[in-house]
Structure formats: C-alpha cells, structure tokens
Amino acid sequence: MKGGLVAERVANGEAEIGMQQASELMAVPARGAGRPIPLDVQNYTIYSGAVSPPRAPGAADEMLLALADPKNLPLLKKKGLEGP
C-alpha cells in the first residue's frame, strides 16, 4: 500500500496488521492496541543532528542541546521517542 498512516489503514480495515515508528502511530487516535515488536527483531532509528551556518546564531545549537537533555525525556517518551 502506498501513502497514508499505517495505523489508519489498520483502523479502517484496509490492513490486518501494521508496523510503523511509534511516534507516527501515536498521531492516529484510533490506533488500537499497538505494542512494540519483540526486542530481538526490533529496529531503532537513530537520529543525528548537525548545525550549518544558522540565520539565528545559537538557535540550532539550543534545539540540539534540548533534544539531548535528559530532563526532556518525559516529553520525548510522550511523543513516542526514546531518550538520548
């Protein structure tokens, strides 16, 4: 299937099962009983950040530092992400 959120396809009956990043599944209110797949077959997406010459000096650095700050872990988890 092309396009659309996987959870929407499962919710409306177009698919019996779906797999997608947890943060994207959370965007669909009727996502059903979503559960992580077993750790031995789990695949994590690792994000990296880099800063090019910014228009607002320091803003990009502040954003990357905020994403890496352990005190923001509750917010990341609320959005379906793991911590730094």
PDB file of N, CA, C and O in Angstrom, chain B, residues numbered from 101:
ATOM      1  N   MET B 101       0.837  -1.184   0.000  1.00  0.00           N
ATOM      2  CA  MET B 101       0.000   0.000   0.000  1.00  0.00           C
ATOM      3  C   MET B 101       0.875   1.237   0.000  1.00  0.00           C
ATOM      4  O   MET B 101       1.918   1.275   0.652  1.00  0.00           O
ATOM      5  N   LYS B 102       0.450   2.230  -0.724  1.00  0.00           N
ATOM      6  CA  LYS B 102       1.197   3.483  -0.758  1.00  0.00           C
ATOM      7  C   LYS B 102       0.441   4.573  -0.028  1.00  0.00           C
ATOM      8  O   LYS B 102      -0.787   4.631  -0.076  1.00  0.00           O
ATOM      9  N   GLY B 103       1.182   5.436   0.648  1.00  0.00           N
ATOM     10  CA  GLY B 103       0.607   6.617   1.269  1.00  0.00           C
ATOM     11  C   GLY B 103      -0.216   6.329   2.508  1.00  0.00           C
ATOM     12  O   GLY B 103      -0.645   5.200   2.742  1.00  0.00           O
ATOM     13  N   GLY B 104      -0.425   7.362   3.292  1.00  0.00           N
ATOM     14  CA  GLY B 104      -1.244   7.245   4.496  1.00  0.00           C
ATOM     15  C   GLY B 104      -0.499   6.675   5.672  1.00  0.00           C
ATOM     16  O   GLY B 104       0.579   6.099   5.530  1.00  0.00           O
ATOM     17  N   LEU B 105      -1.086   6.842   6.830  1.00  0.00           N
ATOM     18  CA  LEU B 105      -0.510   6.291   8.047  1.00  0.00           C
ATOM     19  C   LEU B 105      -0.925   4.837   8.211  1.00  0.00           C
ATOM     20  O   LEU B 105      -2.085   4.485   7.995  1.00  0.00           O
ATOM     21  N   VAL B 106       0.008   4.014   8.585  1.00  0.00           N
ATOM     22  CA  VAL B 106      -0.252   2.586   8.760  1.00  0.00           C
ATOM     23  C   VAL B 106      -1.397   2.355   9.735  1.00  0.00           C
ATOM     24  O   VAL B 106      -2.276   1.535   9.468  1.00  0.00           O
ATOM     25  N   ALA B 107      -1.403   3.056  10.849  1.00  0.00           N
ATOM     26  CA  ALA B 107      -2.451   2.865  11.851  1.00  0.00           C
ATOM     27  C   ALA B 107      -3.830   3.184  11.296  1.00  0.00           C
ATOM     28  O   ALA B 107      -4.810   2.548  11.681  1.00  0.00           O
ATOM     29  N   GLU B 108      -3.923   4.154  10.402  1.00  0.00           N
ATOM     30  CA  GLU B 108      -5.216   4.464   9.771  1.00  0.00           C
ATOM     31  C   GLU B 108      -5.690   3.292   8.925  1.00  0.00           C
ATOM     32  O   GLU B 108      -6.876   2.961   8.921  1.00  0.00           O
ATOM     33  N   ARG B 109      -4.758   2.662   8.205  1.00  0.00           N
ATOM     34  CA  ARG B 109      -5.103   1.514   7.360  1.00  0.00           C
ATOM     35  C   ARG B 109      -5.616   0.345   8.203  1.00  0.00           C
ATOM     36  O   ARG B 109      -6.559  -0.341   7.809  1.00  0.00           O
ATOM     37  N   VAL B 110      -5.005   0.125   9.341  1.00  0.00           N
ATOM     38  CA  VAL B 110      -5.449  -0.952  10.230  1.00  0.00           C
ATOM     39  C   VAL B 110      -6.799  -0.584  10.846  1.00  0.00           C
ATOM     40  O   VAL B 110      -7.704  -1.415  10.906  1.00  0.00           O
ATOM     41  N   ALA B 111      -6.930   0.652  11.299  1.00  0.00           N
ATOM     42  CA  ALA B 111      -8.168   1.098  11.948  1.00  0.00           C
ATOM     43  C   ALA B 111      -9.369   1.030  11.018  1.00  0.00           C
ATOM     44  O   ALA B 111     -10.472   0.709  11.458  1.00  0.00           O
ATOM     45  N   ASN B 112      -9.169   1.331   9.724  1.00  0.00           N
ATOM     46  CA  ASN B 112     -10.314   1.323   8.815  1.00  0.00           C
ATOM     47  C   ASN B 112     -10.487  -0.011   8.084  1.00  0.00           C
ATOM     48  O   ASN B 112     -11.331  -0.125   7.195  1.00  0.00           O
ATOM     49  N   GLY B 113      -9.686  -1.025   8.457  1.00  0.00           N
ATOM     50  CA  GLY B 113      -9.876  -2.360   7.903  1.00  0.00           C
ATOM     51  C   GLY B 113      -9.157  -2.639   6.604  1.00  0.00           C
ATOM     52  O   GLY B 113      -9.316  -3.725   6.046  1.00  0.00           O
ATOM     53  N   GLU B 114      -8.366  -1.699   6.096  1.00  0.00           N
ATOM     54  CA  GLU B 114      -7.620  -1.935   4.854  1.00  0.00           C
ATOM     55  C   GLU B 114      -6.445  -2.884   5.076  1.00  0.00           C
ATOM     56  O   GLU B 114      -5.949  -3.485   4.124  1.00  0.00           O
ATOM     57  N   ALA B 115      -5.995  -3.025   6.328  1.00  0.00           N
ATOM     58  CA  ALA B 115      -4.889  -3.909   6.666  1.00  0.00           C
ATOM     59  C   ALA B 115      -5.197  -4.584   7.994  1.00  0.00           C
ATOM     60  O   ALA B 115      -5.841  -3.998   8.864  1.00  0.00           O
ATOM     61  N   GLU B 116      -4.731  -5.824   8.145  1.00  0.00           N
ATOM     62  CA  GLU B 116      -4.951  -6.558   9.392  1.00  0.00           C
ATOM     63  C   GLU B 116      -3.878  -6.258  10.432  1.00  0.00           C
ATOM     64  O   GLU B 116      -4.133  -6.327  11.634  1.00  0.00           O
ATOM     65  N   ILE B 117      -2.688  -5.928   9.969  1.00  0.00           N
ATOM     66  CA  ILE B 117      -1.574  -5.655  10.866  1.00  0.00           C
ATOM     67  C   ILE B 117      -0.713  -4.575  10.217  1.00  0.00           C
ATOM     68  O   ILE B 117      -0.637  -4.477   8.992  1.00  0.00           O
ATOM     69  N   GLY B 118      -0.077  -3.779  11.041  1.00  0.00           N
ATOM     70  CA  GLY B 118       0.799  -2.745  10.510  1.00  0.00           C
ATOM     71  C   GLY B 118       1.960  -2.498  11.444  1.00  0.00           C
ATOM     72  O   GLY B 118       1.851  -2.693  12.655  1.00  0.00           O
ATOM     73  N   MET B 119       3.067  -2.069  10.880  1.00  0.00           N
ATOM     74  CA  MET B 119       4.248  -1.724  11.674  1.00  0.00           C
ATOM     75  C   MET B 119       4.756  -0.375  11.204  1.00  0.00           C
ATOM     76  O   MET B 119       4.907  -0.126  10.008  1.00  0.00           O
ATOM     77  N   GLN B 120       5.015   0.483  12.167  1.00  0.00           N
ATOM     78  CA  GLN B 120       5.485   1.827  11.873  1.00  0.00           C
ATOM     79  C   GLN B 120       6.151   2.370  13.128  1.00  0.00           C
ATOM     80  O   GLN B 120       5.990   1.809  14.212  1.00  0.00           O
ATOM     81  N   GLN B 121       6.896   3.455  12.986  1.00  0.00           N
ATOM     82  CA  GLN B 121       7.537   4.051  14.151  1.00  0.00           C
ATOM     83  C   GLN B 121       6.475   4.472  15.158  1.00  0.00           C
ATOM     84  O   GLN B 121       5.424   4.997  14.788  1.00  0.00           O
ATOM     85  N   ALA B 122       6.759   4.237  16.429  1.00  0.00           N
ATOM     86  CA  ALA B 122       5.803   4.543  17.497  1.00  0.00           C
ATOM     87  C   ALA B 122       5.368   6.000  17.473  1.00  0.00           C
ATOM     88  O   ALA B 122       4.197   6.299  17.709  1.00  0.00           O
ATOM     89  N   SER B 123       6.289   6.904  17.193  1.00  0.00           N
ATOM     90  CA  SER B 123       5.941   8.325  17.174  1.00  0.00           C
ATOM     91  C   SER B 123       4.918   8.643  16.088  1.00  0.00           C
ATOM     92  O   SER B 123       4.115   9.561  16.253  1.00  0.00           O
ATOM     93  N   GLU B 124       4.930   7.909  14.994  1.00  0.00           N
ATOM     94  CA  GLU B 124       3.961   8.123  13.930  1.00  0.00           C
ATOM     95  C   GLU B 124       2.638   7.427  14.237  1.00  0.00           C
ATOM     96  O   GLU B 124       1.576   7.935  13.874  1.00  0.00           O
ATOM     97  N   LEU B 125       2.687   6.284  14.893  1.00  0.00           N
ATOM     98  CA  LEU B 125       1.458   5.593  15.285  1.00  0.00           C
ATOM     99  C   LEU B 125       0.640   6.434  16.259  1.00  0.00           C
ATOM    100  O   LEU B 125      -0.591   6.398  16.243  1.00  0.00           O
ATOM    101  N   MET B 126       1.338   7.191  17.106  1.00  0.00           N
ATOM    102  CA  MET B 126       0.651   7.991  18.110  1.00  0.00           C
ATOM    103  C   MET B 126      -0.171   9.124  17.498  1.00  0.00           C
ATOM    104  O   MET B 126      -1.020   9.707  18.173  1.00  0.00           O
ATOM    105  N   ALA B 127       0.072   9.439  16.233  1.00  0.00           N
ATOM    106  CA  ALA B 127      -0.663  10.518  15.563  1.00  0.00           C
ATOM    107  C   ALA B 127      -2.075  10.098  15.167  1.00  0.00           C
ATOM    108  O   ALA B 127      -2.879  10.940  14.765  1.00  0.00           O
ATOM    109  N   VAL B 128      -2.386   8.815  15.275  1.00  0.00           N
ATOM    110  CA  VAL B 128      -3.696   8.311  14.874  1.00  0.00           C
ATOM    111  C   VAL B 128      -4.487   7.940  16.126  1.00  0.00           C
ATOM    112  O   VAL B 128      -4.115   7.004  16.833  1.00  0.00           O
ATOM    113  N   PRO B 129      -5.587   8.668  16.413  1.00  0.00           N
ATOM    114  CA  PRO B 129      -6.359   8.416  17.635  1.00  0.00           C
ATOM    115  C   PRO B 129      -6.870   6.980  17.739  1.00  0.00           C
ATOM    116  O   PRO B 129      -6.853   6.412  18.831  1.00  0.00           O
ATOM    117  N   ALA B 130      -7.316   6.384  16.655  1.00  0.00           N
ATOM    118  CA  ALA B 130      -7.889   5.029  16.695  1.00  0.00           C
ATOM    119  C   ALA B 130      -6.837   3.993  16.337  1.00  0.00           C
ATOM    120  O   ALA B 130      -7.068   3.135  15.485  1.00  0.00           O
ATOM    121  N   ARG B 131      -5.682   4.070  16.988  1.00  0.00           N
ATOM    122  CA  ARG B 131      -4.592   3.174  16.615  1.00  0.00           C
ATOM    123  C   ARG B 131      -4.729   1.788  17.215  1.00  0.00           C
ATOM    124  O   ARG B 131      -3.933   0.905  16.895  1.00  0.00           O
ATOM    125  N   GLY B 132      -5.697   1.573  18.062  1.00  0.00           N
ATOM    126  CA  GLY B 132      -5.942   0.246  18.612  1.00  0.00           C
ATOM    127  C   GLY B 132      -4.912  -0.156  19.650  1.00  0.00           C
ATOM    128  O   GLY B 132      -4.362   0.689  20.356  1.00  0.00           O
ATOM    129  N   ALA B 133      -4.660  -1.438  19.737  1.00  0.00           N
ATOM    130  CA  ALA B 133      -3.782  -1.995  20.772  1.00  0.00           C
ATOM    131  C   ALA B 133      -2.356  -2.105  20.260  1.00  0.00           C
ATOM    132  O   ALA B 133      -1.806  -3.205  20.201  1.00  0.00           O
ATOM    133  N   GLY B 134      -1.755  -1.000  19.893  1.00  0.00           N
ATOM    134  CA  GLY B 134      -0.384  -1.020  19.404  1.00  0.00           C
ATOM    135  C   GLY B 134       0.591  -1.415  20.490  1.00  0.00           C
ATOM    136  O   GLY B 134       0.493  -0.949  21.625  1.00  0.00           O
ATOM    137  N   ARG B 135       1.522  -2.266  20.145  1.00  0.00           N
ATOM    138  CA  ARG B 135       2.547  -2.725  21.083  1.00  0.00           C
ATOM    139  C   ARG B 135       3.882  -2.755  20.345  1.00  0.00           C
ATOM    140  O   ARG B 135       3.923  -2.963  19.132  1.00  0.00           O
ATOM    141  N   PRO B 136       4.974  -2.548  21.082  1.00  0.00           N
ATOM    142  CA  PRO B 136       6.288  -2.678  20.443  1.00  0.00           C
ATOM    143  C   PRO B 136       6.515  -4.114  19.978  1.00  0.00           C
ATOM    144  O   PRO B 136       6.026  -5.063  20.591  1.00  0.00           O
ATOM    145  N   ILE B 137       7.257  -4.256  18.897  1.00  0.00           N
ATOM    146  CA  ILE B 137       7.595  -5.614  18.450  1.00  0.00           C
ATOM    147  C   ILE B 137       8.689  -6.151  19.371  1.00  0.00           C
ATOM    148  O   ILE B 137       9.368  -5.366  20.033  1.00  0.00           O
ATOM    149  N   PRO B 138       8.876  -7.478  19.429  1.00  0.00           N
ATOM    150  CA  PRO B 138       9.874  -8.060  20.336  1.00  0.00           C
ATOM    151  C   PRO B 138      11.278  -7.474  20.113  1.00  0.00           C
ATOM    152  O   PRO B 138      11.668  -7.186  18.982  1.00  0.00           O
ATOM    153  N   LEU B 139      12.020  -7.305  21.200  1.00  0.00           N
ATOM    154  CA  LEU B 139      13.344  -6.689  21.131  1.00  0.00           C
ATOM    155  C   LEU B 139      14.295  -7.394  20.175  1.00  0.00           C
ATOM    156  O   LEU B 139      15.127  -6.744  19.541  1.00  0.00           O
ATOM    157  N   ASP B 140      14.184  -8.729  20.061  1.00  0.00           N
ATOM    158  CA  ASP B 140      15.133  -9.444  19.204  1.00  0.00           C
ATOM    159  C   ASP B 140      14.920  -9.159  17.714  1.00  0.00           C
ATOM    160  O   ASP B 140      15.790  -9.471  16.900  1.00  0.00           O
ATOM    161  N   VAL B 141      13.787  -8.577  17.351  1.00  0.00           N
ATOM    162  CA  VAL B 141      13.566  -8.191  15.951  1.00  0.00           C
ATOM    163  C   VAL B 141      13.314  -6.689  15.811  1.00  0.00           C
ATOM    164  O   VAL B 141      12.992  -6.201  14.728  1.00  0.00           O
ATOM    165  N   GLN B 142      13.463  -5.972  16.910  1.00  0.00           N
ATOM    166  CA  GLN B 142      13.247  -4.528  16.919  1.00  0.00           C
ATOM    167  C   GLN B 142      14.352  -3.820  16.146  1.00  0.00           C
ATOM    168  O   GLN B 142      15.508  -4.242  16.172  1.00  0.00           O
ATOM    169  N   ASN B 143      13.993  -2.750  15.465  1.00  0.00           N
ATOM    170  CA  ASN B 143      14.959  -1.935  14.739  1.00  0.00           C
ATOM    171  C   ASN B 143      14.733  -0.486  15.156  1.00  0.00           C
ATOM    172  O   ASN B 143      13.641   0.051  14.971  1.00  0.00           O
ATOM    173  N   TYR B 144      15.747   0.138  15.711  1.00  0.00           N
ATOM    174  CA  TYR B 144      15.617   1.511  16.162  1.00  0.00           C
ATOM    175  C   TYR B 144      16.180   2.466  15.116  1.00  0.00           C
ATOM    176  O   TYR B 144      17.212   2.191  14.504  1.00  0.00           O
ATOM    177  N   THR B 145      15.508   3.567  14.921  1.00  0.00           N
ATOM    178  CA  THR B 145      16.003   4.625  14.051  1.00  0.00           C
ATOM    179  C   THR B 145      16.789   5.593  14.921  1.00  0.00           C
ATOM    180  O   THR B 145      16.266   6.124  15.901  1.00  0.00           O
ATOM    181  N   ILE B 146      18.023   5.816  14.568  1.00  0.00           N
ATOM    182  CA  ILE B 146      18.868   6.720  15.330  1.00  0.00           C
ATOM    183  C   ILE B 146      18.973   8.027  14.552  1.00  0.00           C
ATOM    184  O   ILE B 146      19.358   8.046  13.382  1.00  0.00           O
ATOM    185  N   TYR B 147      18.625   9.105  15.222  1.00  0.00           N
ATOM    186  CA  TYR B 147      18.683  10.425  14.601  1.00  0.00           C
ATOM    187  C   TYR B 147      19.952  11.143  15.038  1.00  0.00           C
ATOM    188  O   TYR B 147      20.385  11.026  16.185  1.00  0.00           O
ATOM    189  N   SER B 148      20.531  11.875  14.123  1.00  0.00           N
ATOM    190  CA  SER B 148      21.704  12.690  14.416  1.00  0.00           C
ATOM    191  C   SER B 148      21.395  14.116  14.006  1.00  0.00           C
ATOM    192  O   SER B 148      20.551  14.343  13.140  1.00  0.00           O
ATOM    193  N   GLY B 149      22.061  15.069  14.612  1.00  0.00           N
ATOM    194  CA  GLY B 149      21.853  16.467  14.274  1.00  0.00           C
ATOM    195  C   GLY B 149      23.167  17.137  13.946  1.00  0.00           C
ATOM    196  O   GLY B 149      24.214  16.784  14.489  1.00  0.00           O
ATOM    197  N   ALA B 150      23.104  18.094  13.066  1.00  0.00           N
ATOM    198  CA  ALA B 150      24.272  18.892  12.699  1.00  0.00           C
ATOM    199  C   ALA B 150      23.813  20.325  12.513  1.00  0.00           C
ATOM    200  O   ALA B 150      22.646  20.585  12.221  1.00  0.00           O
ATOM    201  N   VAL B 151      24.726  21.234  12.681  1.00  0.00           N
ATOM    202  CA  VAL B 151      24.401  22.650  12.566  1.00  0.00           C
ATOM    203  C   VAL B 151      25.183  23.254  11.409  1.00  0.00           C
ATOM    204  O   VAL B 151      26.409  23.161  11.362  1.00  0.00           O
ATOM    205  N   SER B 152      24.471  23.871  10.483  1.00  0.00           N
ATOM    206  CA  SER B 152      25.124  24.629   9.417  1.00  0.00           C
ATOM    207  C   SER B 152      25.110  26.095   9.840  1.00  0.00           C
ATOM    208  O   SER B 152      24.517  26.426  10.866  1.00  0.00           O
ATOM    209  N   PRO B 153      25.740  26.967   9.085  1.00  0.00           N
ATOM    210  CA  PRO B 153      25.700  28.376   9.499  1.00  0.00           C
ATOM    211  C   PRO B 153      24.252  28.857   9.623  1.00  0.00           C
ATOM    212  O   PRO B 153      23.576  29.045   8.611  1.00  0.00           O
ATOM    213  N   PRO B 154      23.773  29.058  10.854  1.00  0.00           N
ATOM    214  CA  PRO B 154      22.364  29.413  11.060  1.00  0.00           C
ATOM    215  C   PRO B 154      22.072  30.894  10.832  1.00  0.00           C
ATOM    216  O   PRO B 154      22.957  31.744  10.929  1.00  0.00           O
ATOM    217  N   ARG B 155      20.817  31.175  10.528  1.00  0.00           N
ATOM    218  CA  ARG B 155      20.366  32.562  10.418  1.00  0.00           C
ATOM    219  C   ARG B 155      20.225  33.187  11.803  1.00  0.00           C
ATOM    220  O   ARG B 155      20.439  34.385  11.984  1.00  0.00           O
ATOM    221  N   ALA B 156      19.868  32.370  12.755  1.00  0.00           N
ATOM    222  CA  ALA B 156      19.733  32.829  14.148  1.00  0.00           C
ATOM    223  C   ALA B 156      20.818  32.135  14.961  1.00  0.00           C
ATOM    224  O   ALA B 156      20.588  31.042  15.478  1.00  0.00           O
ATOM    225  N   PRO B 157      21.985  32.740  15.083  1.00  0.00           N
ATOM    226  CA  PRO B 157      23.088  32.076  15.794  1.00  0.00           C
ATOM    227  C   PRO B 157      22.655  31.563  17.167  1.00  0.00           C
ATOM    228  O   PRO B 157      22.042  32.276  17.961  1.00  0.00           O
ATOM    229  N   GLY B 158      22.994  30.316  17.408  1.00  0.00           N
ATOM    230  CA  GLY B 158      22.688  29.716  18.704  1.00  0.00           C
ATOM    231  C   GLY B 158      21.372  28.958  18.755  1.00  0.00           C
ATOM    232  O   GLY B 158      21.234  28.044  19.568  1.00  0.00           O
ATOM    233  N   ALA B 159      20.403  29.301  17.922  1.00  0.00           N
ATOM    234  CA  ALA B 159      19.092  28.654  17.981  1.00  0.00           C
ATOM    235  C   ALA B 159      19.191  27.167  17.641  1.00  0.00           C
ATOM    236  O   ALA B 159      18.575  26.335  18.307  1.00  0.00           O
ATOM    237  N   ALA B 160      19.962  26.834  16.611  1.00  0.00           N
ATOM    238  CA  ALA B 160      20.108  25.423  16.224  1.00  0.00           C
ATOM    239  C   ALA B 160      20.823  24.644  17.317  1.00  0.00           C
ATOM    240  O   ALA B 160      20.447  23.517  17.637  1.00  0.00           O
ATOM    241  N   ASP B 161      21.866  25.258  17.890  1.00  0.00           N
ATOM    242  CA  ASP B 161      22.579  24.610  18.999  1.00  0.00           C
ATOM    243  C   ASP B 161      21.643  24.373  20.182  1.00  0.00           C
ATOM    244  O   ASP B 161      21.674  23.308  20.798  1.00  0.00           O
ATOM    245  N   GLU B 162      20.820  25.355  20.494  1.00  0.00           N
ATOM    246  CA  GLU B 162      19.881  25.225  21.611  1.00  0.00           C
ATOM    247  C   GLU B 162      18.896  24.087  21.373  1.00  0.00           C
ATOM    248  O   GLU B 162      18.562  23.347  22.298  1.00  0.00           O
ATOM    249  N   MET B 163      18.432  23.948  20.134  1.00  0.00           N
ATOM    250  CA  MET B 163      17.487  22.879  19.829  1.00  0.00           C
ATOM    251  C   MET B 163      18.135  21.509  20.004  1.00  0.00           C
ATOM    252  O   MET B 163      17.551  20.617  20.620  1.00  0.00           O
ATOM    253  N   LEU B 164      19.338  21.343  19.466  1.00  0.00           N
ATOM    254  CA  LEU B 164      20.023  20.059  19.600  1.00  0.00           C
ATOM    255  C   LEU B 164      20.327  19.747  21.064  1.00  0.00           C
ATOM    256  O   LEU B 164      20.182  18.605  21.501  1.00  0.00           O
ATOM    257  N   LEU B 165      20.743  20.747  21.809  1.00  0.00           N
ATOM    258  CA  LEU B 165      21.007  20.534  23.238  1.00  0.00           C
ATOM    259  C   LEU B 165      19.730  20.165  23.991  1.00  0.00           C
ATOM    260  O   LEU B 165      19.767  19.326  24.891  1.00  0.00           O
ATOM    261  N   ALA B 166      18.609  20.775  23.638  1.00  0.00           N
ATOM    262  CA  ALA B 166      17.330  20.454  24.285  1.00  0.00           C
ATOM    263  C   ALA B 166      16.921  19.010  23.984  1.00  0.00           C
ATOM    264  O   ALA B 166      16.430  18.308  24.868  1.00  0.00           O
ATOM    265  N   LEU B 167      17.121  18.567  22.742  1.00  0.00           N
ATOM    266  CA  LEU B 167      16.771  17.191  22.385  1.00  0.00           C
ATOM    267  C   LEU B 167      17.641  16.174  23.122  1.00  0.00           C
ATOM    268  O   LEU B 167      17.195  15.065  23.416  1.00  0.00           O
ATOM    269  N   ALA B 168      18.881  16.556  23.419  1.00  0.00           N
ATOM    270  CA  ALA B 168      19.807  15.643  24.093  1.00  0.00           C
ATOM    271  C   ALA B 168      19.753  15.747  25.614  1.00  0.00           C
ATOM    272  O   ALA B 168      20.408  14.967  26.306  1.00  0.00           O
ATOM    273  N   ASP B 169      18.994  16.687  26.139  1.00  0.00           N
ATOM    274  CA  ASP B 169      18.943  16.915  27.582  1.00  0.00           C
ATOM    275  C   ASP B 169      18.056  15.870  28.260  1.00  0.00           C
ATOM    276  O   ASP B 169      16.868  15.779  27.947  1.00  0.00           O
ATOM    277  N   PRO B 170      18.613  15.080  29.185  1.00  0.00           N
ATOM    278  CA  PRO B 170      17.821  14.040  29.856  1.00  0.00           C
ATOM    279  C   PRO B 170      16.573  14.566  30.569  1.00  0.00           C
ATOM    280  O   PRO B 170      15.614  13.814  30.743  1.00  0.00           O
ATOM    281  N   LYS B 171      16.558  15.826  30.985  1.00  0.00           N
ATOM    282  CA  LYS B 171      15.374  16.356  31.665  1.00  0.00           C
ATOM    283  C   LYS B 171      14.180  16.454  30.718  1.00  0.00           C
ATOM    284  O   LYS B 171      13.044  16.596  31.171  1.00  0.00           O
ATOM    285  N   ASN B 172      14.423  16.381  29.417  1.00  0.00           N
ATOM    286  CA  ASN B 172      13.335  16.416  28.434  1.00  0.00           C
ATOM    287  C   ASN B 172      12.846  15.017  28.049  1.00  0.00           C
ATOM    288  O   ASN B 172      11.990  14.876  27.175  1.00  0.00           O
ATOM    289  N   LEU B 173      13.385  13.994  28.697  1.00  0.00           N
ATOM    290  CA  LEU B 173      13.000  12.613  28.408  1.00  0.00           C
ATOM    291  C   LEU B 173      11.493  12.374  28.548  1.00  0.00           C
ATOM    292  O   LEU B 173      10.923  11.689  27.699  1.00  0.00           O
ATOM    293  N   PRO B 174      10.820  12.904  29.577  1.00  0.00           N
ATOM    294  CA  PRO B 174       9.369  12.683  29.661  1.00  0.00           C
ATOM    295  C   PRO B 174       8.609  13.186  28.421  1.00  0.00           C
ATOM    296  O   PRO B 174       7.668  12.538  27.962  1.00  0.00           O
ATOM    297  N   LEU B 175       9.015  14.319  27.894  1.00  0.00           N
ATOM    298  CA  LEU B 175       8.364  14.852  26.692  1.00  0.00           C
ATOM    299  C   LEU B 175       8.645  13.960  25.486  1.00  0.00           C
ATOM    300  O   LEU B 175       7.741  13.677  24.699  1.00  0.00           O
ATOM    301  N   LEU B 176       9.890  13.516  25.338  1.00  0.00           N
ATOM    302  CA  LEU B 176      10.228  12.625  24.222  1.00  0.00           C
ATOM    303  C   LEU B 176       9.402  11.340  24.298  1.00  0.00           C
ATOM    304  O   LEU B 176       8.848  10.898  23.291  1.00  0.00           O
ATOM    305  N   LYS B 177       9.319  10.741  25.485  1.00  0.00           N
ATOM    306  CA  LYS B 177       8.553   9.499  25.647  1.00  0.00           C
ATOM    307  C   LYS B 177       7.068   9.725  25.354  1.00  0.00           C
ATOM    308  O   LYS B 177       6.404   8.858  24.785  1.00  0.00           O
ATOM    309  N   LYS B 178       6.555  10.881  25.742  1.00  0.00           N
ATOM    310  CA  LYS B 178       5.142  11.207  25.477  1.00  0.00           C
ATOM    311  C   LYS B 178       4.875  11.240  23.973  1.00  0.00           C
ATOM    312  O   LYS B 178       3.760  10.970  23.526  1.00  0.00           O
ATOM    313  N   LYS B 179       5.899  11.571  23.204  1.00  0.00           N
ATOM    314  CA  LYS B 179       5.773  11.653  21.750  1.00  0.00           C
ATOM    315  C   LYS B 179       6.189  10.371  21.061  1.00  0.00           C
ATOM    316  O   LYS B 179       6.274  10.329  19.834  1.00  0.00           O
ATOM    317  N   GLY B 180       6.455   9.303  21.845  1.00  0.00           N
ATOM    318  CA  GLY B 180       6.776   8.004  21.270  1.00  0.00           C
ATOM    319  C   GLY B 180       8.237   7.807  20.945  1.00  0.00           C
ATOM    320  O   GLY B 180       8.583   6.904  20.183  1.00  0.00           O
ATOM    321  N   LEU B 181       9.103   8.630  21.504  1.00  0.00           N
ATOM    322  CA  LEU B 181      10.530   8.538  21.236  1.00  0.00           C
ATOM    323  C   LEU B 181      11.266   8.018  22.465  1.00  0.00           C
ATOM    324  O   LEU B 181      10.770   8.108  23.588  1.00  0.00           O
ATOM    325  N   GLU B 182      12.447   7.477  22.236  1.00  0.00           N
ATOM    326  CA  GLU B 182      13.312   7.038  23.328  1.00  0.00           C
ATOM    327  C   GLU B 182      14.240   8.192  23.675  1.00  0.00           C
ATOM    328  O   GLU B 182      14.337   9.172  22.936  1.00  0.00           O
ATOM    329  N   GLY B 183      14.905   8.067  24.786  1.00  0.00           N
ATOM    330  CA  GLY B 183      15.793   9.125  25.248  1.00  0.00           C
ATOM    331  C   GLY B 183      17.160   9.096  24.632  1.00  0.00           C
ATOM    332  O   GLY B 183      17.545   8.149  23.946  1.00  0.00           O
ATOM    333  N   PRO B 184      17.898  10.180  24.899  1.00  0.00           N
ATOM    334  CA  PRO B 184      19.277  10.270  24.382  1.00  0.00           C
ATOM    335  C   PRO B 184      20.194   9.294  25.096  1.00  0.00           C
ATOM    336  O   PRO B 184      21.385   9.231  24.793  1.00  0.00           O
TER     337      PRO B 184
END
